[in-house]
Each structure stands twice: as structure tokens, then as C-alpha cells.
Amino acid sequence: MAAVYAAALMCISALSGCALPESRPIPAVILTPPPGDLQLIETSADPQKHAGATVRWGGNVIHFERDGAGNALIQVVERRLDADGRPIEGSASDGRFMIKATADVDPEFYARDRIITVSGTIDGGVTARIGEQTLSMPVVHVSEFMLWLPRYRYDPYWRHYDDHWYGPRVRFGVRMSNYQNSHRRH
């Protein structure tokens, strides 16, 4: 099922002339952690101390903005990475980090809650005010990134039929209908 979905997306992207983020192969620097595998929790306290260190981090996009020089600044809530370098949705987080991209990037690709993994070097830190709290976040100057498509779950109990074909289901004197058809008037 997933292979059919991926093939359909690749065909659609080929016809539309634009590449989907996950239609390209996963870069090697995303698949494998860098030497030392420096983690966000180790750098959050003093990002300047680790300036120039290579990292591979990922998570969910929270905010996109541009600085005065036209660089894209993307705030990300960090998540643990799986064996392929993909952030594990719902996993524990050690905080936030900022992505700095000098290339011309389209903000539509970096919408809120988009899943991303980046590889790059630490370029100091920045402080941001989140509610009433001031946070220090490391800034990663990106050399390679991977935007991930959402994963869809297979639910074997979801019914792909209309009540019209099977008639009403009656249990204990109450008509039960499919939740997907409950908005229609019969």
C-alpha cells in the first residue's frame, strides 16, 4: 500500500514538474550520524563553545522567518531520530534549535509541524522569548536537509463501504451508522 502511494506521488510530481521532498534519495549525511554525534542537550547551555561542530538533528518546524540579510531562520522542536535519520513523532524533546539557511527557500515547504532533519555546523546561538520564558537555542548552518512526508497509519477496522449497500445496522434497537456517512441526510 505504501509503495503504491509513493509511486503515485512520484508520478504526480513528475507530471507537475516539481520534486516532492521525499522523492529524492536520503542523503548519506542524514542517514549516518556525524563523528561524536553531538546532541542538542549538550550544546544548549553554551552554543558558542561548540561553534563549528557538525551535527545531525531533526524535529518539527515551529516557526519560519527571515532575518535582515534574507536568510531563512526556521525554529524547530527537536525529536529523537530513528535509524534512517527521520524524527520519531511524539518522542521526547531536549528543546529547540534554529536552522539558518542562506539559500532562497520557499516558506510553504517549512509549514508548522513539518518534519525535518538537517545536517550542518553549529553557528553560535540565539535567544528567543517563548511566552514568559527566554530560551537559548543553538543555530545550525545547514549543509544538507531532508523534509519528510507524513506517515499514514493503516487502520484495518476502517470500513470502506457505504451503509446504503449493506442496509441499516441495528443493535439493541439503535441504528448504527458509519461515522464517515453520519453527516449525510438519508
ROVEXMAR-642678 format. One record per residue (C-alpha): residue in one letter; x, y, z. Coordinates in steps of 0.1 Angstrom, whole numbers, plus 5000, padded with zeros to 4 digits. Last residue first. Layout:
BEGIN
 type   c1   c2   c3
    A    X    Y    Z
...
//
This chain:
BEGIN
 type   c1   c2   c3
    H 4690 5100 5043
    R 4709 5131 5054
    R 4746 5129 5052
    H 4769 5139 5081
    S 4769 5104 5096
    N 4785 5089 5065
    Q 4821 5088 5077
    Y 4810 5077 5111
    N 4793 5046 5097
    S 4759 5043 5110
    M 4743 5025 5140
    R 4706 5024 5143
    V 4695 5017 5179
    G 4672 4989 5188
    F 4698 4969 5206
    R 4719 4968 5175
    V 4706 4977 5141
    R 4727 4980 5111
    P 4710 4998 5082
    G 4714 4985 5047
    Y 4746 4970 5033
    W 4749 4990 5001
    H 4734 5022 5016
    D 4757 5019 5046
    D 4786 5029 5024
    Y 4817 5008 5023
    H 4854 5013 5030
    R 4852 5005 5067
    W 4880 5014 5090
    Y 4889 4984 5112
    P 4921 4976 5094
    D 4936 5010 5102
    Y 4967 5016 5082
    R 4986 5046 5095
    Y 4998 5073 5072
    R 5033 5087 5076
    P 5038 5124 5069
    L 5063 5133 5042
    W 5098 5141 5054
    L 5119 5172 5045
    M 5155 5162 5044
    F 5184 5187 5049
    E 5220 5192 5039
    S 5246 5220 5046
    V 5226 5239 5071
    H 5240 5265 5095
    V 5226 5252 5128
    V 5218 5279 5154
    P 5219 5267 5190
    M 5189 5279 5211
    S 5189 5299 5244
    L 5154 5303 5257
    T 5137 5332 5275
    Q 5104 5323 5292
    E 5073 5344 5295
    G 5058 5330 5263
    I 5088 5319 5242
    R 5113 5347 5240
    A 5142 5338 5218
    T 5180 5337 5224
    V 5203 5329 5196
    G 5233 5306 5194
    G 5266 5301 5176
    D 5269 5287 5141
    I 5267 5250 5148
    T 5276 5231 5116
    G 5253 5212 5093
    S 5229 5182 5089
    V 5192 5187 5090
    T 5162 5165 5096
    I 5127 5179 5090
    I 5091 5170 5099
    R 5065 5198 5091
    D 5046 5208 5123
    R 5043 5245 5111
    A 5050 5250 5074
    Y 5085 5247 5060
    F 5077 5239 5024
    E 5054 5269 5021
    P 5083 5291 5033
    D 5101 5287 5000
    V 5138 5287 5004
    D 5164 5310 4988
    A 5196 5296 5001
    T 5213 5311 5032
    A 5196 5286 5055
    K 5198 5291 5093
    I 5181 5264 5113
    M 5173 5273 5149
    F 5172 5248 5178
    R 5146 5238 5204
    G 5144 5216 5235
    D 5156 5182 5246
    S 5125 5165 5231
    A 5109 5132 5239
    S 5093 5112 5211
    G 5059 5120 5197
    E 5069 5117 5161
    I 5103 5100 5157
    P 5125 5123 5136
    R 5139 5106 5105
    G 5176 5099 5105
    D 5172 5064 5089
    A 5179 5046 5121
    D 5154 5067 5140
    L 5160 5103 5152
    R 5149 5118 5186
    R 5129 5150 5184
    E 5140 5187 5185
    V 5114 5214 5183
    V 5124 5235 5153
    Q 5127 5272 5146
    I 5135 5281 5110
    L 5155 5312 5101
    A 5157 5318 5064
    N 5185 5342 5054
    G 5174 5375 5037
    A 5202 5396 5054
    G 5176 5413 5077
    D 5164 5380 5090
    R 5137 5358 5075
    E 5110 5339 5094
    F 5097 5304 5098
    H 5082 5290 5131
    I 5076 5256 5147
    V 5091 5230 5124
    N 5090 5195 5140
    G 5122 5176 5147
    G 5157 5167 5134
    W 5193 5169 5143
    R 5226 5160 5126
    V 5255 5179 5140
    T 5290 5191 5128
    A 5309 5213 5153
    G 5318 5248 5141
    A 5307 5265 5172
    H 5305 5241 5202
    K 5316 5266 5229
    Q 5294 5293 5213
    P 5263 5271 5219
    D 5267 5272 5257
    A 5238 5257 5276
    S 5220 5243 5246
    T 5250 5224 5232
    E 5250 5191 5252
    I 5212 5190 5253
    L 5211 5193 5215
    Q 5232 5161 5209
    L 5268 5158 5195
    D 5271 5126 5174
    G 5309 5123 5181
    P 5315 5116 5144
    P 5285 5126 5124
    P 5253 5104 5125
    T 5245 5084 5094
    L 5214 5085 5072
    I 5212 5123 5070
    V 5248 5127 5060
    A 5243 5100 5034
    P 5215 5119 5017
    I 5180 5103 5015
    P 5171 5096 4979
    R 5148 5122 4962
    S 5110 5117 4962
    E 5109 5127 4999
    P 5107 5165 4993
    L 5084 5162 4962
    A 5100 5174 4931
    C 5082 5198 4908
    G 5074 5194 4871
    S 5037 5187 4877
    L 5038 5154 4858
    A 5069 5142 4876
    S 5054 5152 4909
    I 5022 5133 4902
    C 5041 5102 4891
    M 5063 5103 4923
    L 5032 5107 4944
    A 5016 5077 4928
    A 5047 5056 4933
    A 5048 5066 4970
    Y 5012 5056 4975
    V 5016 5023 4957
    A 5047 5016 4978
    A 5028 5024 5009
    M 5000 5000 5000
//
